[in-house]
Amino acid sequence: MKTLIQGGTLVTMDSERRTFRGDLLIDGRYIKKIAKKIDPIKENVKKIISAENKFVIPGLIQAHTHLVQTLFRGYADDLPLLEWLKKKIWPMEFHHNKKSIRASAKISLLEMQLLGTTSILDMATVHLTNEVLEEVEHSNMRYWGGKCLMDYPNSSGPLYEPTGEALKETEELITEWHQKTDLINYAICPRFAVACTDELLRASSDLQKQYNVFLHTHASESLEEIEVVRKRTGFGNIDYLDHLGLLNSKSVIIHGVHMTDDELMKMIANQTPLVHCPSSNLKLASGVAPIEMYLEKGLKVGLGADGAPCNNTMDPFMEMRLAALIQKPLFGPEALPAEKAFEMATLGGAKVLCEEDRLGSLEEGKLADIVTVDREHPSVATVENPYSALVYSCSGRDVNDVFINGKLIVRNKKHKLYDRDEVIAESKKQLKRVLSKI
């Protein structure tokens, strides 16, 4: 089935960074044609979607999320990282059952897709990962992620799991879920060095190489976390991961707020990408990562909202805006301009996931992950520069249509797979049960 998106302002993110008023033709899973005018009769188009007074952009990529935490939004405010984890997040994750973890994944997927997110790199919790992946499969989200690994007894709280059990289930999940559909890719997810033994981290690296999958872990987020790792291992966070052989082009490091110059050079030398989560880093007072400098040095950087309890909104437009704004007090008003922030949420995320040949820009032959963004809100209507409008003025509120893999998931701001009221009602019910256990 061919769909024509007609008459929008295309923000292509192609090599020439073209922006122009035109049409885009979807054929199956792929973008077949982009032009100023496409004849729907000649192309045998079955469906036409008007993008009049809308931006047409690549699907936004959130390269770090926690679907299992979204149910807990607003219940872990105003705490530093390790206290936030130990007192709030880990106990709540521990008390998930099949229904609550499913409800958390569902409301998160609904929210993110309504806000223009088409791909995520996610970290689940230590149990019930099948429930999360089944909901992901239903949602049509493009997904990388998997079971969280935590095997260090003194630093894992109620989520501690013996090393052998954690690795055995991980391998079973890889076998069952990795590339089960063309939208699902498994990623090995040791939580962070604080909660993982040397044995588990080395074994995670071995599994990554054996199955050629991504590895996804937090590192150098807060000074307190770095000090815990240094006292135990004698290494800084990134140095420790390098020492264990975890740095490579398919190991995605989250945060990297407090990397040394030497650690940054090791990341770059190993082509290891970083994901920046500005809202989370600000809310937990972890610090401000010097992203402008990282990019200038050649580090690959994507964006993510992290988990809802350390952010409170999964809006990728919020992350773009904050990413751009918080660099300016550090490096000057010209630092991280809007176009570069938008690139981090599109091509940048695609590069983090080694998918820049298929995702991250509107180009013929690429996968049809596409979002239309309304320009009619008063805060956007008079802004002519597309990058300025998208990064500084728009929010997820303005997303109108969302295609993933050529399938229309959101149409006129309404989700086509989920009943919004049902999802919210079930989430409230399951949250009440979880909170009663704590």
MOWO-V112490 format. One record per backbone hydrogen bond with DSSP energy under -1.0 kcal/mol. CO is the residue of the C=O (numbers start at 1). NH is the residue of the N-H. If there is no record, write none. Layout:
co:CO nh:NH
co:CO nh:NH
This chain:
co:1 nh:28
co:2 nh:46
co:2 nh:47
co:3 nh:26
co:4 nh:49
co:5 nh:24
co:6 nh:51
co:8 nh:22
co:9 nh:56
co:10 nh:20
co:12 nh:362
co:14 nh:17
co:18 nh:12
co:20 nh:10
co:22 nh:8
co:23 nh:35
co:24 nh:5
co:25 nh:32
co:25 nh:33
co:26 nh:3
co:27 nh:30
co:29 nh:368
co:30 nh:27
co:31 nh:365
co:33 nh:25
co:35 nh:23
co:39 nh:43
co:40 nh:45
co:41 nh:44
co:47 nh:4
co:49 nh:6
co:51 nh:54
co:53 nh:375
co:54 nh:9
co:55 nh:373
co:56 nh:11
co:57 nh:371
co:60 nh:118
co:60 nh:119
co:62 nh:121
co:64 nh:306
co:65 nh:123
co:66 nh:69
co:67 nh:70
co:69 nh:72
co:70 nh:73
co:72 nh:75
co:80 nh:84
co:81 nh:85
co:82 nh:86
co:83 nh:87
co:84 nh:88
co:84 nh:89
co:85 nh:90
co:88 nh:92
co:89 nh:93
co:90 nh:94
co:91 nh:95
co:93 nh:96
co:97 nh:101
co:98 nh:102
co:99 nh:103
co:100 nh:104
co:101 nh:105
co:102 nh:106
co:103 nh:107
co:104 nh:108
co:105 nh:109
co:106 nh:110
co:107 nh:111
co:108 nh:112
co:109 nh:113
co:110 nh:114
co:111 nh:115
co:112 nh:117
co:113 nh:116
co:116 nh:60
co:118 nh:142
co:119 nh:62
co:120 nh:144
co:121 nh:65
co:125 nh:148
co:128 nh:132
co:129 nh:133
co:130 nh:134
co:131 nh:135
co:132 nh:136
co:133 nh:137
co:134 nh:138
co:135 nh:139
co:136 nh:140
co:142 nh:120
co:143 nh:185
co:144 nh:122
co:145 nh:187
co:146 nh:124
co:149 nh:191
co:150 nh:161
co:152 nh:155
co:156 nh:159
co:157 nh:160
co:162 nh:166
co:163 nh:167
co:164 nh:168
co:165 nh:169
co:166 nh:170
co:167 nh:171
co:168 nh:172
co:169 nh:173
co:170 nh:174
co:171 nh:175
co:172 nh:176
co:173 nh:177
co:174 nh:178
co:177 nh:180
co:183 nh:143
co:184 nh:179
co:185 nh:145
co:188 nh:216
co:189 nh:149
co:191 nh:218
co:192 nh:195
co:195 nh:151
co:195 nh:152
co:197 nh:201
co:198 nh:202
co:199 nh:203
co:200 nh:204
co:201 nh:205
co:202 nh:206
co:203 nh:207
co:204 nh:208
co:205 nh:209
co:206 nh:210
co:207 nh:211
co:208 nh:212
co:208 nh:213
co:214 nh:188
co:215 nh:252
co:217 nh:254
co:219 nh:256
co:220 nh:257
co:220 nh:258
co:222 nh:226
co:223 nh:227
co:224 nh:228
co:225 nh:229
co:226 nh:230
co:227 nh:231
co:228 nh:232
co:229 nh:233
co:230 nh:234
co:236 nh:240
co:237 nh:241
co:238 nh:242
co:239 nh:243
co:240 nh:244
co:241 nh:246
co:242 nh:245
co:248 nh:251
co:250 nh:215
co:252 nh:217
co:253 nh:275
co:254 nh:219
co:254 nh:256
co:260 nh:264
co:261 nh:265
co:262 nh:266
co:263 nh:267
co:264 nh:268
co:265 nh:269
co:266 nh:270
co:267 nh:272
co:268 nh:271
co:273 nh:253
co:274 nh:302
co:275 nh:255
co:276 nh:304
co:277 nh:281
co:278 nh:282
co:279 nh:283
co:280 nh:284
co:281 nh:286
co:281 nh:287
co:289 nh:291
co:290 nh:294
co:291 nh:295
co:292 nh:296
co:293 nh:297
co:294 nh:299
co:300 nh:274
co:302 nh:276
co:303 nh:63
co:307 nh:310
co:308 nh:311
co:308 nh:312
co:315 nh:319
co:316 nh:320
co:317 nh:321
co:318 nh:322
co:319 nh:323
co:320 nh:324
co:321 nh:325
co:322 nh:326
co:325 nh:328
co:327 nh:331
co:328 nh:332
co:332 nh:335
co:337 nh:341
co:338 nh:342
co:339 nh:343
co:340 nh:344
co:341 nh:345
co:343 nh:346
co:343 nh:348
co:345 nh:61
co:346 nh:350
co:347 nh:351
co:348 nh:352
co:349 nh:353
co:350 nh:355
co:351 nh:354
co:355 nh:358
co:355 nh:359
co:358 nh:367
co:363 nh:366
co:366 nh:31
co:367 nh:369
co:368 nh:406
co:369 nh:59
co:370 nh:403
co:371 nh:57
co:372 nh:400
co:373 nh:55
co:377 nh:380
co:377 nh:381
co:380 nh:383
co:385 nh:389
co:386 nh:390
co:387 nh:391
co:388 nh:392
co:389 nh:393
co:389 nh:394
co:395 nh:398
co:396 nh:399
co:398 nh:374
co:400 nh:413
co:401 nh:372
co:402 nh:409
co:402 nh:410
co:403 nh:370
co:404 nh:407
co:407 nh:404
co:409 nh:416
co:410 nh:402
co:411 nh:414
co:414 nh:411
co:419 nh:423
co:420 nh:424
co:421 nh:425
co:422 nh:426
co:423 nh:427
co:424 nh:428
co:425 nh:429
co:426 nh:430
co:427 nh:431
co:428 nh:432
co:429 nh:433
co:430 nh:434
co:431 nh:435
co:432 nh:436
co:434 nh:437
